[in-house]
Amino acid sequence: MRVPALQTIVVKPELIRIVRRENSRKWQVHYKIEGVKTWFRKSVQTTDVDKAIQLAERMWMKATFDHEEGRPVISKKFKPVAEVVLRRLNEEIQAGTARPIAKDYVSAIALTQTAWLKRLPCCMRVLDLKVPAVTVGAERF
């Protein structure tokens, strides 16, 4: 069960609050984005309350814009970033504005993403995939 922090300041009800835990001097922001069920938590790296409130509002606004534009809000994982890039590349390919290498990028990301989702090294997943033969000039690969 979550232990509530001793010091909590509500910046925007049900959206943003700053919290200071008992074993820390720095503030932490907790914010929620409309349409997303989870609360996001991040340190604002300051001990000043006014500066923490200002930074908390900026973090919430940036995360809201990222969510509205289809970018991952906070993620260091491959899958959410790959999904955003794949979506953008596929839109460019369908519109006919993509660079010629875009299809190669889509294939490479799809292969890598499949390997990561299965949690196996890439070299092991590539052996399991049925990849059609590619002909370049007179040589078949």
MDTraj code that builds the backbone (N, CA, C; nanometers):
import mdtraj as md
import numpy as np

residues = "MET ARG VAL PRO ALA LEU GLN THR ILE VAL VAL LYS PRO GLU LEU ILE ARG ILE VAL ARG ARG GLU ASN SER ARG LYS TRP GLN VAL HIS TYR LYS ILE GLU GLY VAL LYS THR TRP PHE ARG LYS SER VAL GLN THR THR ASP VAL ASP LYS ALA ILE GLN LEU ALA GLU ARG MET TRP MET LYS ALA THR PHE ASP HIS GLU GLU GLY ARG PRO VAL ILE SER LYS LYS PHE LYS PRO VAL ALA GLU VAL VAL LEU ARG ARG LEU ASN GLU GLU ILE GLN ALA GLY THR ALA ARG PRO ILE ALA LYS ASP TYR VAL SER ALA ILE ALA LEU THR GLN THR ALA TRP LEU LYS ARG LEU PRO CYS CYS MET ARG VAL LEU ASP LEU LYS VAL PRO ALA VAL THR VAL GLY ALA GLU ARG PHE".split()
xyz = np.array([
    [0.0835, -0.1180, 0.0000],
    [0.0000, 0.0000, 0.0000],
    [0.0881, 0.1244, 0.0000],
    [0.0462, 0.2241, -0.0731],
    [0.1222, 0.3476, -0.0850],
    [0.1146, 0.4269, 0.0445],
    [0.2301, 0.4745, 0.0888],
    [0.2362, 0.5592, 0.2077],
    [0.2314, 0.7035, 0.1620],
    [0.1291, 0.7796, 0.2040],
    [0.1203, 0.9181, 0.1584],
    [0.2344, 1.0026, 0.2129],
    [0.2750, 1.1011, 0.1352],
    [0.3829, 1.1910, 0.1758],
    [0.3341, 1.2847, 0.2858],
    [0.4275, 1.3290, 0.3668],
    [0.3922, 1.4187, 0.4759],
    [0.3547, 1.5575, 0.4267],
    [0.4243, 1.6060, 0.3241],
    [0.3953, 1.7385, 0.2710],
    [0.3460, 1.7262, 0.1273],
    [0.2240, 1.7709, 0.1038],
    [0.1653, 1.7672, -0.0288],
    [0.0979, 1.9008, -0.0564],
    [0.1242, 1.9562, -0.1742],
    [0.0591, 2.0799, -0.2169],
    [-0.0129, 2.0498, -0.3474],
    [-0.1431, 2.0738, -0.3498],
    [-0.2222, 2.0517, -0.4707],
    [-0.2129, 2.1772, -0.5561],
    [-0.1573, 2.1611, -0.6753],
    [-0.1412, 2.2736, -0.7673],
    [-0.2663, 2.2880, -0.8523],
    [-0.3115, 2.1779, -0.9126],
    [-0.4376, 2.1725, -0.9874],
    [-0.5102, 2.0472, -0.9396],
    [-0.6294, 2.0611, -0.8846],
    [-0.6993, 1.9438, -0.8296],
    [-0.7147, 1.8328, -0.9343],
    [-0.6818, 1.7125, -0.8931],
    [-0.6923, 1.5906, -0.9744],
    [-0.5971, 1.5878, -1.0947],
    [-0.5061, 1.6866, -1.1066],
    [-0.4130, 1.6884, -1.2189],
    [-0.2674, 1.6997, -1.1750],
    [-0.2360, 1.7968, -1.0888],
    [-0.0964, 1.8208, -1.0492],
    [-0.0884, 1.8397, -0.8983],
    [0.0108, 1.7748, -0.8397],
    [0.0430, 1.8011, -0.6995],
    [0.1939, 1.7857, -0.6827],
    [0.2485, 1.8613, -0.5886],
    [0.3895, 1.8433, -0.5560],
    [0.3972, 1.7816, -0.4169],
    [0.4960, 1.6976, -0.3995],
    [0.5070, 1.6165, -0.2784],
    [0.6518, 1.6209, -0.2310],
    [0.6675, 1.6262, -0.0988],
    [0.8022, 1.6124, -0.0436],
    [0.7979, 1.4988, 0.0582],
    [0.8764, 1.3985, 0.0316],
    [0.8821, 1.2822, 0.1197],
    [0.9663, 1.3153, 0.2425],
    [0.9476, 1.2384, 0.3476],
    [1.0145, 1.2694, 0.4740],
    [1.1663, 1.2534, 0.4679],
    [1.2167, 1.1688, 0.3814],
    [1.3614, 1.1466, 0.3746],
    [1.4290, 1.2286, 0.2643],
    [1.3611, 1.3303, 0.2125],
    [1.4170, 1.4106, 0.1044],
    [1.3878, 1.5584, 0.1279],
    [1.4794, 1.6428, 0.0805],
    [1.4566, 1.7872, 0.0881],
    [1.3978, 1.8395, -0.0426],
    [1.4082, 1.7619, -0.1509],
    [1.3629, 1.8063, -0.2826],
    [1.2170, 1.7657, -0.3062],
    [1.1504, 1.8447, -0.3903],
    [1.0105, 1.8202, -0.4230],
    [0.9990, 1.7248, -0.5411],
    [0.8878, 1.6556, -0.5443],
    [0.8572, 1.5630, -0.6529],
    [0.7195, 1.6008, -0.7063],
    [0.7031, 1.6001, -0.8388],
    [0.5738, 1.6315, -0.8985],
    [0.5018, 1.5016, -0.9318],
    [0.3714, 1.5002, -0.9047],
    [0.2834, 1.3911, -0.9463],
    [0.1790, 1.4569, -1.0362],
    [0.1685, 1.4091, -1.1589],
    [0.0698, 1.4681, -1.2484],
    [-0.0019, 1.3592, -1.3270],
    [-0.1217, 1.3956, -1.3698],
    [-0.2055, 1.3035, -1.4459],
    [-0.2492, 1.3745, -1.5730],
    [-0.2546, 1.2982, -1.6805],
    [-0.2955, 1.3529, -1.8091],
    [-0.4336, 1.2975, -1.8417],
    [-0.5201, 1.3838, -1.8916],
    [-0.6551, 1.3410, -1.9256],
    [-0.6497, 1.2333, -2.0334],
    [-0.7194, 1.1247, -2.0098],
    [-0.7214, 1.0135, -2.1036],
    [-0.6202, 0.9050, -2.0698],
    [-0.5339, 0.9284, -1.9714],
    [-0.4357, 0.8301, -1.9278],
    [-0.4656, 0.7978, -1.7814],
    [-0.4709, 0.6703, -1.7492],
    [-0.5139, 0.6298, -1.6155],
    [-0.4090, 0.6497, -1.5065],
    [-0.2813, 0.6447, -1.5403],
    [-0.1771, 0.6447, -1.4385],
    [-0.1297, 0.7851, -1.4030],
    [-0.0780, 0.7981, -1.2823],
    [-0.0119, 0.9194, -1.2372],
    [0.1355, 0.9085, -1.2735],
    [0.1931, 1.0158, -1.3234],
    [0.3347, 1.0201, -1.3551],
    [0.4065, 1.0913, -1.2410],
    [0.5237, 1.0424, -1.2055],
    [0.6009, 1.0995, -1.0959],
    [0.7408, 1.1339, -1.1446],
    [0.7853, 1.2532, -1.1064],
    [0.9195, 1.2948, -1.1467],
    [0.9696, 1.3998, -1.0484],
    [1.0989, 1.3959, -1.0192],
    [1.1586, 1.4937, -0.9300],
    [1.1745, 1.6261, -1.0036],
    [1.1512, 1.7363, -0.9314],
    [1.1736, 1.8682, -0.9898],
    [1.3116, 1.9220, -0.9514],
    [1.3863, 1.8479, -0.8718],
    [1.5252, 1.8782, -0.8363],
    [1.5426, 2.0164, -0.7731],
    [1.4472, 2.0569, -0.6883],
    [1.4608, 2.1838, -0.6180],
    [1.3984, 2.1728, -0.4793],
    [1.4462, 2.2575, -0.3882],
    [1.3902, 2.2615, -0.2533],
    [1.2962, 2.3805, -0.2372],
    [1.2945, 2.4713, -0.3344],
    [1.2099, 2.5909, -0.3302],
    [1.0680, 2.5560, -0.3755],
    [0.9691, 2.5886, -0.2927],
    [0.8295, 2.5531, -0.3216],
    [0.7785, 2.6248, -0.4463],
    [0.8031, 2.7557, -0.4570],
    [0.7517, 2.8318, -0.5716],
    [0.8118, 2.7830, -0.7036],
    [0.9409, 2.7561, -0.7020],
    [1.0056, 2.7047, -0.8222],
    [0.9540, 2.5646, -0.8548],
    [0.9291, 2.4830, -0.7525],
    [0.8761, 2.3478, -0.7736],
    [0.7376, 2.3527, -0.8378],
    [0.6549, 2.4461, -0.7933],
    [0.5204, 2.4609, -0.8519],
    [0.5304, 2.5019, -0.9982],
    [0.6185, 2.5972, -1.0263],
    [0.6373, 2.6435, -1.1648],
    [0.6872, 2.5294, -1.2544],
    [0.7862, 2.4543, -1.2079],
    [0.8399, 2.3427, -1.2856],
    [0.7358, 2.2321, -1.3025],
    [0.6563, 2.2081, -1.2008],
    [0.5521, 2.1052, -1.2081],
    [0.4504, 2.1380, -1.3179],
    [0.4099, 2.2649, -1.3237],
    [0.3146, 2.3054, -1.4282],
    [0.3757, 2.2915, -1.5672],
    [0.5043, 2.3267, -1.5815],
    [0.5712, 2.3125, -1.7119],
    [0.5807, 2.1653, -1.7527],
    [0.6168, 2.0774, -1.6580],
    [0.6266, 1.9342, -1.6884],
    [0.4908, 1.8794, -1.7316],
    [0.3853, 1.9210, -1.6614],
    [0.2507, 1.8746, -1.6948],
    [0.2097, 1.9226, -1.8336],
    [0.2389, 2.0505, -1.8653],
    [0.2035, 2.1036, -1.9975],
    [0.2785, 2.0306, -2.1082],
    [0.4079, 2.0092, -2.0891],
    [0.4876, 1.9382, -2.1898],
    [0.4348, 1.7966, -2.2108],
    [0.4058, 1.7274, -2.1016],
    [0.3537, 1.5911, -2.1122],
    [0.2173, 1.5900, -2.1813],
    [0.1352, 1.6899, -2.1529],
    [0.0038, 1.6992, -2.2178],
    [0.0195, 1.7204, -2.3680],
    [0.1096, 1.8093, -2.4079],
    [0.1344, 1.8328, -2.5511],
    [0.1882, 1.7063, -2.6183],
    [0.2822, 1.6394, -2.5521],
    [0.3367, 1.5154, -2.6076],
    [0.2271, 1.4122, -2.6291],
    [0.1383, 1.3990, -2.5313],
    [0.0290, 1.3018, -2.5416],
    [-0.0657, 1.3385, -2.6563],
    [-0.0981, 1.4667, -2.6686],
    [-0.1889, 1.5112, -2.7747],
    [-0.1292, 1.4900, -2.9136],
    [0.0031, 1.4998, -2.9251],
    [0.0698, 1.4842, -3.0546],
    [0.1111, 1.3404, -3.0827],
    [0.0763, 1.2479, -2.9912],
    [0.1024, 1.1067, -3.0149],
    [0.2409, 1.0598, -2.9763],
    [0.3168, 1.1435, -2.9053],
    [0.4494, 1.1026, -2.8597],
    [0.4384, 1.0386, -2.7224],
    [0.5304, 0.9490, -2.6873],
    [0.5267, 0.8917, -2.5533],
    [0.5503, 1.0001, -2.4482],
    [0.4737, 0.9957, -2.3407],
    [0.4833, 1.0992, -2.2380],
    [0.6166, 1.0884, -2.1644],
    [0.6399, 0.9767, -2.1011],
    [0.7686, 0.9505, -2.0356],
    [0.8014, 0.8065, -2.0672],
    [0.9033, 0.7869, -2.1436],
    [0.9414, 0.6504, -2.1747],
    [1.0849, 0.6438, -2.2197],
    [1.1561, 0.5480, -2.1653],
    [1.2908, 0.5198, -2.2104],
    [1.2935, 0.3817, -2.2735],
    [1.1785, 0.3273, -2.2965],
    [1.1670, 0.1949, -2.3550],
    [1.1634, 0.2060, -2.5070],
    [1.2048, 0.0994, -2.5717],
    [1.2116, 0.0965, -2.7173],
    [1.0722, 0.0946, -2.7802],
    [0.9822, 0.0149, -2.7251],
    [0.8533, -0.0084, -2.7885],
    [0.7711, 0.1195, -2.8107],
    [0.7486, 0.2061, -2.7095],
    [0.6675, 0.3251, -2.7354],
    [0.7299, 0.4201, -2.8369],
    [0.8605, 0.4356, -2.8310],
    [0.9274, 0.5240, -2.9266],
    [0.9204, 0.4639, -3.0667],
    [0.9397, 0.3331, -3.0770],
    [0.9333, 0.2661, -3.2069],
    [0.7934, 0.2783, -3.2674],
    [0.6906, 0.2684, -3.1839],
    [0.5539, 0.2810, -3.2349],
    [0.5289, 0.4194, -3.2937],
    [0.5801, 0.5229, -3.2278],
    [0.5638, 0.6597, -3.2784],
    [0.6364, 0.6759, -3.4114],
    [0.7602, 0.6271, -3.4188],
    [0.8378, 0.6385, -3.5424],
    [0.7725, 0.5583, -3.6549],
    [0.7269, 0.4361, -3.6243],
    [0.6601, 0.3548, -3.7267],
    [0.5351, 0.4226, -3.7801],
    [0.4555, 0.4801, -3.6900],
    [0.3333, 0.5485, -3.7320],
    [0.3670, 0.6639, -3.8253],
    [0.4693, 0.7428, -3.7883],
    [0.5088, 0.8569, -3.8699],
    [0.5625, 0.8123, -4.0061],
    [0.6469, 0.7084, -4.0075],
    [0.7013, 0.6586, -4.1338],
    [0.5913, 0.6028, -4.2239],
    [0.4985, 0.5266, -4.1670],
    [0.3885, 0.4713, -4.2471],
    [0.3010, 0.5812, -4.3058],
    [0.2774, 0.6880, -4.2299],
    [0.2003, 0.8007, -4.2831],
    [0.2725, 0.8653, -4.4008],
    [0.4044, 0.8819, -4.3884],
    [0.4823, 0.9410, -4.4971],
    [0.4837, 0.8503, -4.6203],
    [0.4945, 0.7190, -4.5980],
    [0.4950, 0.6240, -4.7100],
    [0.3621, 0.6281, -4.7834],
    [0.2506, 0.6283, -4.7087],
    [0.1184, 0.6315, -4.7720],
    [0.0925, 0.7624, -4.8443],
    [0.1478, 0.8718, -4.7906],
    [0.1298, 1.0020, -4.8554],
    [0.2225, 1.0200, -4.9747],
    [0.3222, 0.9316, -4.9857],
    [0.4163, 0.9414, -5.0964],
    [0.5260, 1.0445, -5.0743],
    [0.5423, 1.0897, -4.9508],
    [0.6435, 1.1909, -4.9217],
    [0.7662, 1.1333, -4.8517],
    [0.7690, 1.0031, -4.8331],
    [0.8792, 0.9401, -4.7588],
    [1.0043, 0.9308, -4.8447],
    [1.1183, 0.9343, -4.7759],
    [1.2447, 0.9109, -4.8447],
    [1.2508, 0.7642, -4.8848],
    [1.3296, 0.7302, -4.9860],
    [1.3369, 0.5906, -5.0317],
    [1.3789, 0.4919, -4.9224],
    [1.4566, 0.5360, -4.8258],
    [1.5062, 0.4453, -4.7226],
    [1.4017, 0.4171, -4.6135],
    [1.2899, 0.4875, -4.6158],
    [1.1878, 0.4737, -4.5107],
    [1.1370, 0.3302, -4.4979],
    [1.1201, 0.2613, -4.6102],
    [1.0724, 0.1224, -4.6045],
    [1.1745, 0.0323, -4.5359],
    [1.3037, 0.0601, -4.5552],
    [1.4075, -0.0157, -4.4851],
    [1.4014, 0.0101, -4.3354],
    [1.3769, 0.1369, -4.2971],
    [1.3651, 0.1694, -4.1557],
    [1.2470, 0.0944, -4.0935],
    [1.1349, 0.0912, -4.1641],
    [1.0163, 0.0217, -4.1132],
    [1.0472, -0.1262, -4.0929],
    [1.1134, -0.1881, -4.1890],
    [1.1491, -0.3299, -4.1769],
    [1.2431, -0.3543, -4.0598],
    [1.3434, -0.2693, -4.0458],
    [1.4400, -0.2869, -3.9370],
    [1.3742, -0.2694, -3.8010],
    [1.2886, -0.1696, -3.7878],
    [1.2198, -0.1478, -3.6599],
    [1.1260, -0.2631, -3.6308],
    [1.0555, -0.3115, -3.7317],
    [0.9632, -0.4236, -3.7112],
    [1.0381, -0.5486, -3.6663],
    [1.1525, -0.5769, -3.7278],
    [1.2325, -0.6924, -3.6871],
    [1.2823, -0.6770, -3.5438],
    [1.3335, -0.5600, -3.5119],
    [1.3859, -0.5348, -3.3776],
    [1.2747, -0.5379, -3.2745],
    [1.1612, -0.4780, -3.3082],
    [1.0487, -0.4746, -3.2150],
    [0.9970, -0.6150, -3.1878],
    [0.9900, -0.6986, -3.2887],
    [0.9466, -0.8364, -3.2698],
    [1.0424, -0.9088, -3.1764],
    [1.1705, -0.8865, -3.1936],
    [1.2693, -0.9512, -3.1078],
    [1.2572, -0.9034, -2.9639],
    [1.2353, -0.7731, -2.9456],
    [1.2252, -0.7209, -2.8096],
    [1.0991, -0.7705, -2.7414],
    [0.9902, -0.7779, -2.8171],
    [0.8654, -0.8240, -2.7569],
    [0.8752, -0.9686, -2.7125],
    [0.9489, -1.0476, -2.7844],
    [0.9675, -1.1884, -2.7474],
    [1.0765, -1.2040, -2.6423],
    [1.1491, -1.0934, -2.6138],
    [1.2577, -1.0926, -2.5147],
    [1.3676, -1.1931, -2.5464],
    [1.3983, -1.2015, -2.6733],
    [1.5076, -1.2859, -2.7186],
    [1.6075, -1.1996, -2.7929],
    [1.7334, -1.2403, -2.7968],
    [1.8302, -1.1640, -2.8758],
    [1.7882, -1.1576, -3.0216],
    [1.8230, -1.0481, -3.0859],
    [1.7832, -1.0266, -3.2259],
    [1.8281, -1.1405, -3.3167],
    [1.9503, -1.1895, -3.2968],
    [2.0016, -1.2916, -3.3871],
    [1.9179, -1.4189, -3.3790],
    [1.8621, -1.4491, -3.2630],
    [1.7795, -1.5694, -3.2499],
    [1.6441, -1.5497, -3.3167],
    [1.5849, -1.4274, -3.3067],
    [1.4539, -1.4025, -3.3661],
    [1.4634, -1.3979, -3.5180],
    [1.5704, -1.3442, -3.5732],
    [1.5836, -1.3347, -3.7185],
    [1.5845, -1.4737, -3.7802],
    [1.6424, -1.5706, -3.7118],
    [1.6456, -1.7061, -3.7639],
    [1.5058, -1.7670, -3.7684],
    [1.4178, -1.7257, -3.6756],
    [1.2825, -1.7799, -3.6710],
    [1.1890, -1.7147, -3.7720],
    [1.2197, -1.5925, -3.8156],
    [1.1303, -1.5217, -3.9065],
    [1.1430, -1.5753, -4.0476],
    [1.0334, -1.5763, -4.1185],
    [1.0353, -1.6163, -4.2580],
    [1.0430, -1.4886, -4.3412],
    [1.1638, -1.4582, -4.3864],
    [1.1882, -1.3374, -4.4639],
    [1.1978, -1.3771, -4.6103],
    [1.1205, -1.3107, -4.6982],
    [1.1277, -1.3456, -4.8398],
    [1.2650, -1.3124, -4.8975],
    [1.3048, -1.3889, -4.9963],
    [1.4347, -1.3681, -5.0607],
    [1.4331, -1.2360, -5.1351],
    [1.5471, -1.1700, -5.1351],
    [1.5604, -1.0411, -5.2014],
    [1.6582, -1.0564, -5.3153],
    [1.6234, -1.0061, -5.4319],
    [1.7120, -1.0137, -5.5475],
    [1.7694, -0.8763, -5.5728],
    [1.9026, -0.8672, -5.5725],
    [1.9720, -0.7426, -5.6042],
    [2.0594, -0.7716, -5.7248],
    [2.0282, -0.7074, -5.8342],
    [2.1015, -0.7365, -5.9583],
    [2.0768, -0.8816, -5.9974],
    [2.1847, -0.9619, -6.0145],
    [2.1722, -1.1013, -6.0527],
    [2.1824, -1.1938, -5.9313],
    [2.2192, -1.1366, -5.8134],
    [2.2377, -1.2193, -5.6948],
    [2.1105, -1.2237, -5.6117],
    [2.0840, -1.3411, -5.5591],
    [1.9669, -1.3588, -5.4739],
    [2.0124, -1.3824, -5.3312],
    [1.9587, -1.3052, -5.2386],
    [1.9962, -1.3141, -5.0974],
    [1.8861, -1.3752, -5.0150],
])
top = md.Topology()
chain = top.add_chain()
for i, resn in enumerate(residues, 1):
    res = top.add_residue(resn, chain, resSeq=i)
    for name in ("N", "CA", "C"):
        top.add_atom(name, md.element.get_by_symbol(name[0]), res)
traj = md.Trajectory(xyz[None], top)
